[in-house]
Amino acid sequence: MKFKKLHGNNKLKKVDISIIPYEQKYRGDMLFCFLAAKDAIATGYASDKVHGLYLKDDLLDIGANYIQCGDVFYLAIDRRDRVVGMLGTKTVSPTDLWLKRFFVKPELKGQGIGSKLLAVVEKYAADKGITTVHTRFADSYLEAARFYSAKGL
């Protein structure tokens, strides 16, 4: 997958990513990606209001909190083998699931990484017979509101 990036001096750069199911070897890098997203929100990159993103137990043990519960957790991996995004699911009924822990590294937003993560989860949901995908985010997360609205969620 290739994406073009408009950044800084207005030169286009390509970002190659793969969407993969969670692997334990990426745990530290995934947590770093989360912390970068948290820092961006706190400093106003993603919002001018600070709402807490907390490192909860679910991210500390993806296997127990997602995989072993019958859910999935996907990672976006770049060509340097680094985590640049993530998205998990929480199935609440045979036809409903929630999107959880949906983050893209702040400096890489707007390049289609979130769209690729969402597309993989939508395929997963369709394959399972899920018909409703739920989202939840703070009102001040304007990027999330624009993204979900553009995707019809």
N, CA, C and O atoms as a GROMACS GRO file, in nm:
protein
  612
    1MET      N    1   0.085  -0.117   0.000
    1MET     CA    2   0.000   0.000   0.000
    1MET      C    3   0.089   0.122   0.000
    1MET      O    4   0.187   0.128   0.075
    2LYS      N    5   0.058   0.218  -0.082
    2LYS     CA    6   0.138   0.339  -0.089
    2LYS      C    7   0.049   0.460  -0.067
    2LYS      O    8  -0.064   0.466  -0.114
    3PHE      N    9   0.103   0.557   0.006
    3PHE     CA   10   0.033   0.681   0.033
    3PHE      C   11   0.126   0.796   0.003
    3PHE      O   12   0.247   0.786   0.019
    4LYS      N   13   0.069   0.906  -0.040
    4LYS     CA   14   0.148   1.026  -0.062
    4LYS      C   15   0.131   1.119   0.056
    4LYS      O   16   0.022   1.131   0.112
    5LYS      N   17   0.238   1.183   0.093
    5LYS     CA   18   0.236   1.271   0.209
    5LYS      C   19   0.276   1.411   0.167
    5LYS      O   20   0.381   1.430   0.105
    6LEU      N   21   0.195   1.508   0.199
    6LEU     CA   22   0.228   1.648   0.180
    6LEU      C   23   0.271   1.701   0.315
    6LEU      O   24   0.191   1.707   0.408
    7HIS      N   25   0.398   1.739   0.326
    7HIS     CA   26   0.449   1.775   0.457
    7HIS      C   27   0.560   1.877   0.444
    7HIS      O   28   0.642   1.870   0.353
    8GLY      N   29   0.562   1.971   0.534
    8GLY     CA   30   0.673   2.065   0.544
    8GLY      C   31   0.694   2.147   0.419
    8GLY      O   32   0.624   2.247   0.398
    9ASN      N   33   0.788   2.107   0.337
    9ASN     CA   34   0.826   2.187   0.221
    9ASN      C   35   0.740   2.156   0.098
    9ASN      O   36   0.779   2.187  -0.014
   10ASN      N   37   0.625   2.096   0.118
   10ASN     CA   38   0.529   2.066   0.012
   10ASN      C   39   0.578   1.965  -0.090
   10ASN      O   40   0.522   1.958  -0.200
   11LYS      N   41   0.679   1.888  -0.059
   11LYS     CA   42   0.721   1.779  -0.146
   11LYS      C   43   0.643   1.654  -0.107
   11LYS      O   44   0.621   1.628   0.011
   12LEU      N   45   0.602   1.578  -0.207
   12LEU     CA   46   0.528   1.456  -0.180
   12LEU      C   47   0.624   1.345  -0.139
   12LEU      O   48   0.727   1.324  -0.203
   13LYS      N   49   0.589   1.276  -0.033
   13LYS     CA   50   0.666   1.160   0.011
   13LYS      C   51   0.572   1.041   0.012
   13LYS      O   52   0.452   1.057   0.032
   14LYS      N   53   0.625   0.924  -0.009
   14LYS     CA   54   0.545   0.803  -0.006
   14LYS      C   55   0.565   0.732   0.127
   14LYS      O   56   0.677   0.723   0.178
   15VAL      N   57   0.457   0.682   0.182
   15VAL     CA   58   0.462   0.604   0.304
   15VAL      C   59   0.403   0.467   0.271
   15VAL      O   60   0.286   0.457   0.236
   16ASP      N   61   0.483   0.364   0.284
   16ASP     CA   62   0.436   0.228   0.260
   16ASP      C   63   0.395   0.168   0.394
   16ASP      O   64   0.471   0.174   0.490
   17ILE      N   65   0.276   0.111   0.399
   17ILE     CA   66   0.231   0.045   0.522
   17ILE      C   67   0.169  -0.090   0.490
   17ILE      O   68   0.124  -0.117   0.379
   18SER      N   69   0.168  -0.172   0.592
   18SER     CA   70   0.095  -0.299   0.591
   18SER      C   71   0.004  -0.300   0.712
   18SER      O   72   0.042  -0.250   0.818
   19ILE      N   73  -0.115  -0.355   0.697
   19ILE     CA   74  -0.205  -0.373   0.811
   19ILE      C   75  -0.194  -0.520   0.849
   19ILE      O   76  -0.219  -0.609   0.768
   20ILE      N   77  -0.158  -0.544   0.975
   20ILE     CA   78  -0.139  -0.681   1.023
   20ILE      C   79  -0.212  -0.702   1.154
   20ILE      O   80  -0.236  -0.605   1.227
   21PRO      N   81  -0.250  -0.825   1.185
   21PRO     CA   82  -0.302  -0.854   1.318
   21PRO      C   83  -0.190  -0.830   1.421
   21PRO      O   84  -0.072  -0.845   1.390
   22TYR      N   85  -0.229  -0.795   1.540
   22TYR     CA   86  -0.134  -0.766   1.648
   22TYR      C   87  -0.034  -0.881   1.665
   22TYR      O   88  -0.070  -0.998   1.663
   23GLU      N   89   0.092  -0.843   1.681
   23GLU     CA   90   0.198  -0.937   1.716
   23GLU      C   91   0.269  -0.881   1.839
   23GLU      O   92   0.297  -0.761   1.847
   24GLN      N   93   0.299  -0.969   1.934
   24GLN     CA   94   0.362  -0.929   2.060
   24GLN      C   95   0.493  -0.852   2.038
   24GLN      O   96   0.526  -0.764   2.117
   25LYS      N   97   0.567  -0.884   1.932
   25LYS     CA   98   0.696  -0.817   1.910
   25LYS      C   99   0.681  -0.667   1.888
   25LYS      O  100   0.779  -0.593   1.899
   26TYR      N  101   0.559  -0.620   1.856
   26TYR     CA  102   0.534  -0.478   1.834
   26TYR      C  103   0.478  -0.407   1.957
   26TYR      O  104   0.443  -0.290   1.949
   27ARG      N  105   0.469  -0.476   2.069
   27ARG     CA  106   0.405  -0.419   2.188
   27ARG      C  107   0.464  -0.284   2.228
   27ARG      O  108   0.391  -0.187   2.244
   28GLY      N  109   0.595  -0.276   2.243
   28GLY     CA  110   0.659  -0.152   2.284
   28GLY      C  111   0.636  -0.039   2.186
   28GLY      O  112   0.607   0.074   2.226
   29ASP      N  113   0.647  -0.069   2.058
   29ASP     CA  114   0.628   0.032   1.956
   29ASP      C  115   0.481   0.076   1.949
   29ASP      O  116   0.453   0.193   1.923
   30MET      N  117   0.388  -0.017   1.973
   30MET     CA  118   0.246   0.017   1.976
   30MET      C  119   0.219   0.113   2.091
   30MET      O  120   0.145   0.210   2.075
   31LEU      N  121   0.279   0.087   2.207
   31LEU     CA  122   0.259   0.175   2.321
   31LEU      C  123   0.319   0.313   2.292
   31LEU      O  124   0.262   0.415   2.332
   32PHE      N  125   0.432   0.317   2.223
   32PHE     CA  126   0.491   0.445   2.185
   32PHE      C  127   0.396   0.521   2.092
   32PHE      O  128   0.380   0.642   2.107
   33CYS      N  129   0.334   0.453   1.996
   33CYS     CA  130   0.238   0.515   1.905
   33CYS      C  131   0.122   0.574   1.985
   33CYS      O  132   0.080   0.687   1.958
   34PHE      N  133   0.072   0.500   2.081
   34PHE     CA  134  -0.036   0.550   2.167
   34PHE      C  135   0.008   0.676   2.241
   34PHE      O  136  -0.065   0.775   2.245
   35LEU      N  137   0.128   0.671   2.300
   35LEU     CA  138   0.176   0.786   2.377
   35LEU      C  139   0.197   0.908   2.288
   35LEU      O  140   0.174   1.021   2.333
   36ALA      N  141   0.239   0.889   2.164
   36ALA     CA  142   0.253   1.001   2.070
   36ALA      C  143   0.116   1.063   2.042
   36ALA      O  144   0.103   1.185   2.036
   37ALA      N  145   0.014   0.978   2.025
   37ALA     CA  146  -0.122   1.029   2.002
   37ALA      C  147  -0.172   1.103   2.124
   37ALA      O  148  -0.233   1.210   2.112
   38LYS      N  149  -0.147   1.049   2.241
   38LYS     CA  150  -0.189   1.113   2.365
   38LYS      C  151  -0.122   1.249   2.379
   38LYS      O  152  -0.187   1.348   2.414
   39ASP      N  153   0.008   1.255   2.352
   39ASP     CA  154   0.081   1.381   2.364
   39ASP      C  155   0.028   1.484   2.264
   39ASP      O  156   0.016   1.601   2.297
   40ALA      N  157  -0.003   1.440   2.142
   40ALA     CA  158  -0.054   1.532   2.040
   40ALA      C  159  -0.187   1.592   2.082
   40ALA      O  160  -0.210   1.711   2.062
   41ILE      N  161  -0.273   1.512   2.139
   41ILE     CA  162  -0.403   1.563   2.184
   41ILE      C  163  -0.382   1.660   2.300
   41ILE      O  164  -0.446   1.765   2.304
   42ALA      N  165  -0.294   1.628   2.392
   42ALA     CA  166  -0.269   1.714   2.507
   42ALA      C  167  -0.205   1.847   2.468
   42ALA      O  168  -0.226   1.947   2.536
   43THR      N  169  -0.129   1.850   2.359
   43THR     CA  170  -0.062   1.974   2.319
   43THR      C  171  -0.141   2.052   2.216
   43THR      O  172  -0.095   2.155   2.168
   44GLY      N  173  -0.259   2.004   2.182
   44GLY     CA  174  -0.344   2.078   2.091
   44GLY      C  175  -0.328   2.040   1.945
   44GLY      O  176  -0.390   2.102   1.858
   45TYR      N  177  -0.248   1.941   1.915
   45TYR     CA  178  -0.231   1.898   1.775
   45TYR      C  179  -0.364   1.849   1.721
   45TYR      O  180  -0.405   1.885   1.610
   46ALA      N  181  -0.431   1.766   1.800
   46ALA     CA  182  -0.557   1.710   1.754
   46ALA      C  183  -0.678   1.786   1.808
   46ALA      O  184  -0.788   1.772   1.756
   47SER      N  185  -0.657   1.866   1.910
   47SER     CA  186  -0.769   1.935   1.971
   47SER      C  187  -0.716   2.049   2.056
   47SER      O  188  -0.604   2.043   2.106
   48ASP      N  189  -0.797   2.150   2.073
   48ASP     CA  190  -0.754   2.259   2.160
   48ASP      C  191  -0.799   2.238   2.304
   48ASP      O  192  -0.770   2.320   2.390
   49LYS      N  193  -0.869   2.129   2.331
   49LYS     CA  194  -0.910   2.095   2.467
   49LYS      C  195  -0.847   1.962   2.504
   49LYS      O  196  -0.837   1.871   2.421
   50VAL      N  197  -0.806   1.952   2.626
   50VAL     CA  198  -0.741   1.830   2.671
   50VAL      C  199  -0.844   1.739   2.737
   50VAL      O  200  -0.912   1.777   2.831
   51HIS      N  201  -0.852   1.618   2.686
   51HIS     CA  202  -0.930   1.512   2.749
   51HIS      C  203  -0.835   1.397   2.770
   51HIS      O  204  -0.742   1.378   2.692
   52GLY      N  205  -0.857   1.322   2.875
   52GLY     CA  206  -0.762   1.218   2.907
   52GLY      C  207  -0.766   1.099   2.815
   52GLY      O  208  -0.872   1.040   2.791
   53LEU      N  209  -0.652   1.064   2.764
   53LEU     CA  210  -0.630   0.933   2.705
   53LEU      C  211  -0.541   0.862   2.805
   53LEU      O  212  -0.431   0.908   2.834
   54TYR      N  213  -0.586   0.754   2.855
   54TYR     CA  214  -0.512   0.687   2.959
   54TYR      C  215  -0.461   0.552   2.911
   54TYR      O  216  -0.526   0.482   2.834
   55LEU      N  217  -0.344   0.519   2.957
   55LEU     CA  218  -0.288   0.388   2.929
   55LEU      C  219  -0.359   0.290   3.022
   55LEU      O  220  -0.325   0.278   3.139
   56LYS      N  221  -0.457   0.222   2.967
   56LYS     CA  222  -0.536   0.129   3.047
   56LYS      C  223  -0.482  -0.012   3.028
   56LYS      O  224  -0.400  -0.038   2.940
   57ASP      N  225  -0.529  -0.100   3.111
   57ASP     CA  226  -0.483  -0.239   3.106
   57ASP      C  227  -0.505  -0.305   2.971
   57ASP      O  228  -0.431  -0.397   2.935
   58ASP      N  229  -0.604  -0.261   2.896
   58ASP     CA  230  -0.631  -0.328   2.768
   58ASP      C  231  -0.511  -0.321   2.674
   58ASP      O  232  -0.484  -0.418   2.603
   59LEU      N  233  -0.438  -0.212   2.673
   59LEU     CA  234  -0.322  -0.200   2.585
   59LEU      C  235  -0.200  -0.274   2.639
   59LEU      O  236  -0.108  -0.306   2.564
   60LEU      N  237  -0.200  -0.301   2.767
   60LEU     CA  238  -0.087  -0.371   2.826
   60LEU      C  239  -0.089  -0.520   2.797
   60LEU      O  240   0.014  -0.587   2.806
   61ASP      N  241  -0.206  -0.572   2.764
   61ASP     CA  242  -0.217  -0.715   2.730
   61ASP      C  243  -0.322  -0.732   2.620
   61ASP      O  244  -0.438  -0.765   2.647
   62ILE      N  245  -0.280  -0.710   2.496
   62ILE     CA  246  -0.371  -0.720   2.381
   62ILE      C  247  -0.428  -0.861   2.368
   62ILE      O  248  -0.545  -0.878   2.336
   63GLY      N  249  -0.345  -0.961   2.394
   63GLY     CA  250  -0.391  -1.099   2.384
   63GLY      C  251  -0.511  -1.126   2.473
   63GLY      O  252  -0.613  -1.177   2.427
   64ALA      N  253  -0.498  -1.092   2.599
   64ALA     CA  254  -0.605  -1.119   2.695
   64ALA      C  255  -0.727  -1.030   2.675
   64ALA      O  256  -0.840  -1.074   2.697
   65ASN      N  257  -0.706  -0.908   2.634
   65ASN     CA  258  -0.816  -0.811   2.628
   65ASN      C  259  -0.882  -0.798   2.491
   65ASN      O  260  -0.987  -0.734   2.480
   66TYR      N  261  -0.824  -0.856   2.389
   66TYR     CA  262  -0.883  -0.851   2.255
   66TYR      C  263  -0.888  -0.990   2.193
   66TYR      O  264  -0.997  -1.044   2.171
   67ILE      N  265  -0.773  -1.048   2.166
   67ILE     CA  266  -0.765  -1.174   2.091
   67ILE      C  267  -0.839  -1.287   2.163
   67ILE      O  268  -0.922  -1.354   2.102
   68GLN      N  269  -0.810  -1.308   2.290
   68GLN     CA  270  -0.873  -1.418   2.365
   68GLN      C  271  -1.022  -1.394   2.389
   68GLN      O  272  -1.093  -1.487   2.426
   69CYS      N  273  -1.069  -1.272   2.368
   69CYS     CA  274  -1.211  -1.239   2.382
   69CYS      C  275  -1.286  -1.254   2.249
   69CYS      O  276  -1.406  -1.229   2.241
   70GLY      N  277  -1.213  -1.297   2.146
   70GLY     CA  278  -1.276  -1.314   2.015
   70GLY      C  279  -1.274  -1.188   1.930
   70GLY      O  280  -1.337  -1.184   1.824
   71ASP      N  281  -1.202  -1.088   1.974
   71ASP     CA  282  -1.193  -0.964   1.897
   71ASP      C  283  -1.059  -0.959   1.825
   71ASP      O  284  -0.980  -1.053   1.831
   72VAL      N  285  -1.034  -0.847   1.757
   72VAL     CA  286  -0.910  -0.830   1.682
   72VAL      C  287  -0.846  -0.697   1.721
   72VAL      O  288  -0.912  -0.606   1.771
   73PHE      N  289  -0.717  -0.689   1.695
   73PHE     CA  290  -0.642  -0.566   1.714
   73PHE      C  291  -0.542  -0.560   1.599
   73PHE      O  292  -0.454  -0.645   1.588
   74TYR      N  293  -0.558  -0.459   1.515
   74TYR     CA  294  -0.472  -0.446   1.397
   74TYR      C  295  -0.369  -0.336   1.417
   74TYR      O  296  -0.393  -0.237   1.485
   75LEU      N  297  -0.254  -0.356   1.354
   75LEU     CA  298  -0.147  -0.258   1.356
   75LEU      C  299  -0.116  -0.215   1.213
   75LEU      O  300  -0.118  -0.297   1.121
   76ALA      N  301  -0.088  -0.087   1.195
   76ALA     CA  302  -0.036  -0.036   1.069
   76ALA      C  303   0.116  -0.028   1.088
   76ALA      O  304   0.165   0.041   1.177
   77ILE      N  305   0.188  -0.099   1.002
   77ILE     CA  306   0.334  -0.109   1.012
   77ILE      C  307   0.396  -0.044   0.889
   77ILE      O  308   0.354  -0.072   0.776
   78ASP      N  309   0.495   0.044   0.910
   78ASP     CA  310   0.560   0.108   0.796
   78ASP      C  311   0.678   0.026   0.746
   78ASP      O  312   0.708  -0.080   0.801
   79ARG      N  313   0.744   0.073   0.642
   79ARG     CA  314   0.853  -0.003   0.579
   79ARG      C  315   0.974  -0.018   0.670
   79ARG      O  316   1.060  -0.102   0.644
   80ARG      N  317   0.982   0.063   0.776
   80ARG     CA  318   1.091   0.048   0.873
   80ARG      C  319   1.053  -0.050   0.985
   80ARG      O  320   1.126  -0.066   1.083
   81ASP      N  321   0.937  -0.114   0.968
   81ASP     CA  322   0.887  -0.210   1.067
   81ASP      C  323   0.848  -0.143   1.198
   81ASP      O  324   0.869  -0.198   1.306
   82ARG      N  325   0.793  -0.022   1.187
   82ARG     CA  326   0.749   0.055   1.302
   82ARG      C  327   0.597   0.068   1.300
   82ARG      O  328   0.536   0.078   1.193
   83VAL      N  329   0.536   0.070   1.417
   83VAL     CA  330   0.392   0.088   1.430
   83VAL      C  331   0.358   0.235   1.405
   83VAL      O  332   0.412   0.324   1.471
   84VAL      N  333   0.268   0.259   1.309
   84VAL     CA  334   0.226   0.396   1.279
   84VAL      C  335   0.076   0.415   1.302
   84VAL      O  336   0.024   0.525   1.284
   85GLY      N  337   0.006   0.309   1.341
   85GLY     CA  338  -0.136   0.319   1.370
   85GLY      C  339  -0.187   0.190   1.429
   85GLY      O  340  -0.121   0.086   1.424
   86MET      N  341  -0.308   0.197   1.487
   86MET     CA  342  -0.367   0.079   1.551
   86MET      C  343  -0.519   0.094   1.557
   86MET      O  344  -0.572   0.204   1.554
   87LEU      N  345  -0.585  -0.019   1.565
   87LEU     CA  346  -0.731  -0.021   1.580
   87LEU      C  347  -0.774  -0.156   1.632
   87LEU      O  348  -0.737  -0.260   1.576
   88GLY      N  349  -0.853  -0.155   1.740
   88GLY     CA  350  -0.906  -0.277   1.797
   88GLY      C  351  -1.058  -0.278   1.791
   88GLY      O  352  -1.122  -0.178   1.760
   89THR      N  353  -1.114  -0.395   1.823
   89THR     CA  354  -1.260  -0.408   1.825
   89THR      C  355  -1.304  -0.465   1.959
   89THR      O  356  -1.228  -0.531   2.029
   90LYS      N  357  -1.429  -0.438   1.992
   90LYS     CA  358  -1.494  -0.497   2.109
   90LYS      C  359  -1.634  -0.538   2.066
   90LYS      O  360  -1.723  -0.455   2.051
   91THR      N  361  -1.651  -0.669   2.045
   91THR     CA  362  -1.781  -0.721   2.002
   91THR      C  363  -1.875  -0.724   2.122
   91THR      O  364  -1.840  -0.778   2.227
   92VAL      N  365  -1.994  -0.667   2.106
   92VAL     CA  366  -2.090  -0.661   2.216
   92VAL      C  367  -2.215  -0.744   2.190
   92VAL      O  368  -2.294  -0.767   2.282
   93SER      N  369  -2.233  -0.788   2.067
   93SER     CA  370  -2.344  -0.878   2.034
   93SER      C  371  -2.310  -0.943   1.900
   93SER      O  372  -2.212  -0.904   1.837
   94PRO      N  373  -2.387  -1.040   1.857
   94PRO     CA  374  -2.357  -1.102   1.728
   94PRO      C  375  -2.361  -1.005   1.610
   94PRO      O  376  -2.308  -1.036   1.503
   95THR      N  377  -2.424  -0.888   1.628
   95THR     CA  378  -2.436  -0.794   1.516
   95THR      C  379  -2.372  -0.657   1.544
   95THR      O  380  -2.378  -0.570   1.458
   96ASP      N  381  -2.312  -0.638   1.661
   96ASP     CA  382  -2.260  -0.506   1.698
   96ASP      C  383  -2.118  -0.515   1.752
   96ASP      O  384  -2.083  -0.606   1.826
   97LEU      N  385  -2.036  -0.416   1.711
   97LEU     CA  386  -1.904  -0.403   1.772
   97LEU      C  387  -1.868  -0.256   1.785
   97LEU      O  388  -1.921  -0.170   1.715
   98TRP      N  389  -1.776  -0.231   1.876
   98TRP     CA  390  -1.722  -0.097   1.900
   98TRP      C  391  -1.581  -0.090   1.844
   98TRP      O  392  -1.507  -0.188   1.849
   99LEU      N  393  -1.545   0.027   1.792
   99LEU     CA  394  -1.406   0.054   1.757
   99LEU      C  395  -1.336   0.102   1.882
   99LEU      O  396  -1.388   0.186   1.956
  100LYS      N  397  -1.218   0.048   1.907
  100LYS     CA  398  -1.142   0.084   2.027
  100LYS      C  399  -0.998   0.113   1.990
  100LYS      O  400  -0.941   0.050   1.901
  101ARG      N  401  -0.940   0.207   2.060
  101ARG     CA  402  -0.797   0.236   2.048
  101ARG      C  403  -0.753   0.264   1.905
  101ARG      O  404  -0.656   0.206   1.855
  102PHE      N  405  -0.826   0.352   1.840
  102PHE     CA  406  -0.801   0.387   1.701
  102PHE      C  407  -0.709   0.509   1.698
  102PHE      O  408  -0.752   0.621   1.726
  103PHE      N  409  -0.582   0.487   1.664
  103PHE     CA  410  -0.483   0.594   1.662
  103PHE      C  411  -0.393   0.582   1.541
  103PHE      O  412  -0.363   0.472   1.493
  104VAL      N  413  -0.350   0.696   1.492
  104VAL     CA  414  -0.246   0.706   1.389
  104VAL      C  415  -0.144   0.804   1.444
  104VAL      O  416  -0.181   0.905   1.505
  105LYS      N  417  -0.016   0.776   1.423
  105LYS     CA  418   0.086   0.870   1.469
  105LYS      C  419   0.054   1.009   1.415
  105LYS      O  420   0.023   1.024   1.297
  106PRO      N  421   0.060   1.110   1.500
  106PRO     CA  422   0.018   1.245   1.461
  106PRO      C  423   0.084   1.298   1.335
  106PRO      O  424   0.017   1.360   1.252
  107GLU      N  425   0.212   1.275   1.318
  107GLU     CA  426   0.283   1.329   1.202
  107GLU      C  427   0.249   1.257   1.072
  107GLU      O  428   0.291   1.300   0.965
  108LEU      N  429   0.172   1.149   1.081
  108LEU     CA  430   0.136   1.072   0.962
  108LEU      C  431  -0.013   1.077   0.930
  108LEU      O  432  -0.060   1.007   0.840
  109LYS      N  433  -0.087   1.158   1.003
  109LYS     CA  434  -0.230   1.169   0.977
  109LYS      C  435  -0.256   1.231   0.841
  109LYS      O  436  -0.176   1.308   0.789
  110GLY      N  437  -0.370   1.196   0.783
  110GLY     CA  438  -0.409   1.251   0.655
  110GLY      C  439  -0.349   1.180   0.535
  110GLY      O  440  -0.353   1.231   0.423
  111GLN      N  441  -0.293   1.061   0.558
  111GLN     CA  442  -0.231   0.986   0.449
  111GLN      C  443  -0.304   0.858   0.416
  111GLN      O  444  -0.255   0.776   0.339
  112GLY      N  445  -0.422   0.839   0.475
  112GLY     CA  446  -0.501   0.721   0.445
  112GLY      C  447  -0.475   0.602   0.535
  112GLY      O  448  -0.534   0.496   0.515
  113ILE      N  449  -0.389   0.617   0.635
  113ILE     CA  450  -0.358   0.506   0.724
  113ILE      C  451  -0.483   0.467   0.805
  113ILE      O  452  -0.514   0.348   0.816
  114GLY      N  453  -0.553   0.566   0.860
  114GLY     CA  454  -0.676   0.539   0.934
  114GLY      C  455  -0.780   0.473   0.846
  114GLY      O  456  -0.851   0.382   0.891
  115SER      N  457  -0.791   0.518   0.722
  115SER     CA  458  -0.888   0.459   0.629
  115SER      C  459  -0.855   0.313   0.601
  115SER      O  460  -0.946   0.229   0.593
  116LYS      N  461  -0.727   0.281   0.587
  116LYS     CA  462  -0.686   0.142   0.564
  116LYS      C  463  -0.715   0.056   0.686
  116LYS      O  464  -0.763  -0.056   0.672
  117LEU      N  465  -0.687   0.107   0.805
  117LEU     CA  466  -0.720   0.032   0.926
  117LEU      C  467  -0.870   0.008   0.935
  117LEU      O  468  -0.914  -0.104   0.962
  118LEU      N  469  -0.948   0.111   0.912
  118LEU     CA  470  -1.093   0.097   0.919
  118LEU      C  471  -1.144  -0.002   0.815
  118LEU      O  472  -1.234  -0.081   0.845
  119ALA      N  473  -1.090   0.001   0.695
  119ALA     CA  474  -1.134  -0.092   0.589
  119ALA      C  475  -1.110  -0.237   0.630
  119ALA      O  476  -1.194  -0.323   0.603
  120VAL      N  477  -0.999  -0.265   0.694
  120VAL     CA  478  -0.970  -0.402   0.739
  120VAL      C  479  -1.069  -0.444   0.847
  120VAL      O  480  -1.118  -0.558   0.846
  121VAL      N  481  -1.100  -0.354   0.939
  121VAL     CA  482  -1.197  -0.387   1.044
  121VAL      C  483  -1.337  -0.401   0.985
  121VAL      O  484  -1.413  -0.488   1.029
  122GLU      N  485  -1.372  -0.320   0.889
  122GLU     CA  486  -1.504  -0.333   0.826
  122GLU      C  487  -1.517  -0.468   0.755
  122GLU      O  488  -1.624  -0.529   0.759
  123LYS      N  489  -1.411  -0.514   0.690
  123LYS     CA  490  -1.414  -0.646   0.626
  123LYS      C  491  -1.428  -0.754   0.731
  123LYS      O  492  -1.508  -0.846   0.716
  124TYR      N  493  -1.351  -0.744   0.839
  124TYR     CA  494  -1.360  -0.839   0.950
  124TYR      C  495  -1.504  -0.843   1.002
  124TYR      O  496  -1.559  -0.952   1.022
  125ALA      N  497  -1.565  -0.726   1.023
  125ALA     CA  498  -1.701  -0.719   1.075
  125ALA      C  499  -1.801  -0.784   0.978
  125ALA      O  500  -1.887  -0.861   1.019
  126ALA      N  501  -1.788  -0.751   0.850
  126ALA     CA  502  -1.879  -0.808   0.750
  126ALA      C  503  -1.865  -0.960   0.746
  126ALA      O  504  -1.965  -1.031   0.735
  127ASP      N  505  -1.743  -1.009   0.753
  127ASP     CA  506  -1.721  -1.154   0.752
  127ASP      C  507  -1.784  -1.223   0.872
  127ASP      O  508  -1.823  -1.340   0.863
  128LYS      N  509  -1.796  -1.152   0.984
  128LYS     CA  510  -1.858  -1.206   1.106
  128LYS      C  511  -2.008  -1.182   1.113
  128LYS      O  512  -2.074  -1.227   1.207
  129GLY      N  513  -2.064  -1.112   1.015
  129GLY     CA  514  -2.207  -1.081   1.018
  129GLY      C  515  -2.241  -0.960   1.103
  129GLY      O  516  -2.357  -0.938   1.136
  130ILE      N  517  -2.141  -0.882   1.138
  130ILE     CA  518  -2.164  -0.759   1.215
  130ILE      C  519  -2.229  -0.656   1.123
  130ILE      O  520  -2.181  -0.634   1.012
  131THR      N  521  -2.337  -0.595   1.168
  131THR     CA  522  -2.406  -0.497   1.086
  131THR      C  523  -2.398  -0.355   1.142
  131THR      O  524  -2.429  -0.259   1.071
  132THR      N  525  -2.356  -0.340   1.268
  132THR     CA  526  -2.347  -0.208   1.330
  132THR      C  527  -2.211  -0.190   1.394
  132THR      O  528  -2.166  -0.271   1.475
  133VAL      N  529  -2.145  -0.080   1.356
  133VAL     CA  530  -2.015  -0.044   1.414
  133VAL      C  531  -2.034   0.084   1.493
  133VAL      O  532  -2.081   0.185   1.440
  134HIS      N  533  -1.999   0.080   1.621
  134HIS     CA  534  -2.015   0.194   1.710
  134HIS      C  535  -1.882   0.265   1.731
  134HIS      O  536  -1.775   0.204   1.729
  135THR      N  537  -1.890   0.396   1.751
  135THR     CA  538  -1.772   0.476   1.784
  135THR      C  539  -1.805   0.562   1.905
  135THR      O  540  -1.922   0.591   1.934
  136ARG      N  541  -1.700   0.603   1.976
  136ARG     CA  542  -1.718   0.695   2.089
  136ARG      C  543  -1.590   0.778   2.099
  136ARG      O  544  -1.479   0.725   2.094
  137PHE      N  545  -1.608   0.909   2.112
  137PHE     CA  546  -1.494   0.998   2.128
  137PHE      C  547  -1.545   1.127   2.191
  137PHE      O  548  -1.664   1.159   2.183
  138ALA      N  549  -1.455   1.200   2.254
  138ALA     CA  550  -1.491   1.326   2.319
  138ALA      C  551  -1.535   1.428   2.213
  138ALA      O  552  -1.484   1.428   2.101
  139ASP      N  553  -1.628   1.515   2.249
  139ASP     CA  554  -1.678   1.616   2.156
  139ASP      C  555  -1.568   1.705   2.100
  139ASP      O  556  -1.578   1.754   1.987
  140SER      N  557  -1.463   1.726   2.178
  140SER     CA  558  -1.356   1.815   2.133
  140SER      C  559  -1.258   1.748   2.038
  140SER      O  560  -1.168   1.815   1.986
  141TYR      N  561  -1.272   1.619   2.013
  141TYR     CA  562  -1.183   1.551   1.918
  141TYR      C  563  -1.235   1.574   1.777
  141TYR      O  564  -1.300   1.489   1.717
  142LEU      N  565  -1.205   1.692   1.727
  142LEU     CA  566  -1.260   1.734   1.598
  142LEU      C  567  -1.212   1.646   1.484
  142LEU      O  568  -1.288   1.621   1.390
  143GLU      N  569  -1.088   1.600   1.489
  143GLU     CA  570  -1.038   1.511   1.383
  143GLU      C  571  -1.119   1.382   1.377
  143GLU      O  572  -1.154   1.336   1.269
  144ALA      N  573  -1.149   1.325   1.493
  144ALA     CA  574  -1.227   1.202   1.497
  144ALA      C  575  -1.367   1.227   1.440
  144ALA      O  576  -1.419   1.147   1.363
  145ALA      N  577  -1.426   1.338   1.478
  145ALA     CA  578  -1.561   1.370   1.429
  145ALA      C  579  -1.561   1.382   1.277
  145ALA      O  580  -1.650   1.329   1.210
  146ARG      N  581  -1.461   1.451   1.221
  146ARG     CA  582  -1.454   1.466   1.075
  146ARG      C  583  -1.428   1.331   1.008
  146ARG      O  584  -1.491   1.299   0.906
  147PHE      N  585  -1.338   1.253   1.063
  147PHE     CA  586  -1.305   1.123   1.004
  147PHE      C  587  -1.426   1.032   1.003
  147PHE      O  588  -1.463   0.979   0.898
  148TYR      N  589  -1.489   1.012   1.118
  148TYR     CA  590  -1.605   0.922   1.126
  148TYR      C  591  -1.720   0.971   1.040
  148TYR      O  592  -1.789   0.890   0.977
  149SER      N  593  -1.742   1.101   1.038
  149SER     CA  594  -1.849   1.156   0.955
  149SER      C  595  -1.823   1.127   0.807
  149SER      O  596  -1.914   1.088   0.734
  150ALA      N  597  -1.699   1.146   0.764
  150ALA     CA  598  -1.664   1.120   0.624
  150ALA      C  599  -1.680   0.973   0.589
  150ALA      O  600  -1.706   0.940   0.473
  151LYS      N  601  -1.666   0.885   0.687
  151LYS     CA  602  -1.678   0.741   0.665
  151LYS      C  603  -1.821   0.692   0.689
  151LYS      O  604  -1.848   0.572   0.676
  152GLY      N  605  -1.912   0.782   0.723
  152GLY     CA  606  -2.050   0.743   0.744
  152GLY      C  607  -2.076   0.675   0.878
  152GLY      O  608  -2.175   0.604   0.894
  153LEU      N  609  -1.986   0.696   0.973
  153LEU     CA  610  -2.003   0.636   1.106
  153LEU      C  611  -2.049   0.738   1.208
  153LEU      O  612  -2.069   0.705   1.325
   0.00000   0.00000   0.00000
